[in-house]
């Protein structure tokens, strides 16, 4: 009986050592992950944010200097066409 108890104590001690080593490895891996996040992922996110800002600026510029003038000209043209059709009795293109 004493031998079984001694073997159980030894097995529990070995298990505790293995769990301790595993916890140390886990802590080291978490430290590596945090380091990776700081050195790799955060700069990528910052670069992506800069790119999104550039795209947003480009879209705003295109809207202000290309799309809006084209839409205005198209709307004036459509309005003028409708006014001419109404004033001069042109045929209605809608049926």
C-alpha positions in Angstrom: 0.0 0.0 0.0 2.8 2.4 0.8 4.4 1.6 -2.5 1.2 2.6 -4.4 1.0 5.8 -2.4 4.6 6.6 -3.2 4.1 5.9 -6.9 0.9 8.1 -6.8 2.9 10.9 -5.2 5.6 10.7 -7.7 3.1 10.7 -10.6 1.3 13.7 -9.1 4.7 15.5 -8.8 5.6 14.7 -12.4 2.1 15.9 -13.5 2.6 19.1 -11.6 6.0 19.6 -13.3 4.5 19.0 -16.7 1.6 21.4 -16.0 4.1 24.0 -14.8 6.2 23.6 -17.9 3.1 23.8 -20.1 2.0 27.0 -18.4 5.5 28.5 -18.9 5.3 27.6 -22.6 1.8 29.1 -22.8 3.0 32.4 -21.2 5.9 32.6 -23.6 3.5 32.0 -26.6 1.2 34.8 -25.3 4.2 37.1 -25.0 5.2 36.3 -28.6 1.6 36.9 -29.8 1.5 40.3 -28.2 4.9 41.1 -29.7 3.6 40.0 -33.1 0.5 42.2 -32.8 2.6 45.2 -31.9 5.2 44.7 -34.6 3.2 43.3 -37.5 -0.5 43.7 -37.2 -0.8 47.3 -35.9 1.3 48.8 -38.7 -0.8 46.9 -41.2 -4.0 48.3 -39.7 -2.5 51.8 -39.7 -1.5 51.4 -43.4 -5.0 50.2 -44.2 -6.5 53.2 -42.4 -4.3 55.5 -44.4 -5.3 53.8 -47.6 -9.0 54.1 -46.7 -8.5 57.8 -46.0 -6.8 58.2 -49.5 -9.7 56.4 -51.2 -12.2 58.5 -49.3 -10.5 61.7 -50.4 -10.3 60.5 -54.0 -14.0 59.6 -54.0 -14.9 63.0 -52.6 -12.7 64.7 -55.2 -14.2 62.7 -58.0 -17.7 63.4 -56.8 -17.1 67.2 -56.4 -15.2 67.7 -59.7 -16.6 65.1 -62.1 -19.9 63.4 -61.0 -21.7 66.5 -59.7 -21.1 68.6 -62.8 -22.1 65.7 -65.1 -25.3 65.2 -63.1 -26.1 68.9 -63.2 -25.5 69.1 -67.0 -27.6 66.0 -67.5 -30.4 67.3 -65.4 -30.4 70.7 -67.1 -30.4 69.0 -70.5 -33.3 66.7 -69.5 -35.2 69.7 -68.1 -34.6 71.8 -71.2 -35.7 68.9 -73.4 -38.9 68.4 -71.4 -39.6 72.2 -71.5 -39.1 72.3 -75.3 -41.4 69.3 -75.7 -44.0 70.9 -73.5 -43.8 74.3 -75.1 -43.7 73.2 -78.7 -46.0 70.2 -78.4 -43.4 67.6 -79.2 -44.5 64.1 -79.0 -44.3 62.4 -75.6 -41.5 59.8 -75.5 -43.4 58.0 -72.8 -46.3 55.8 -73.8 
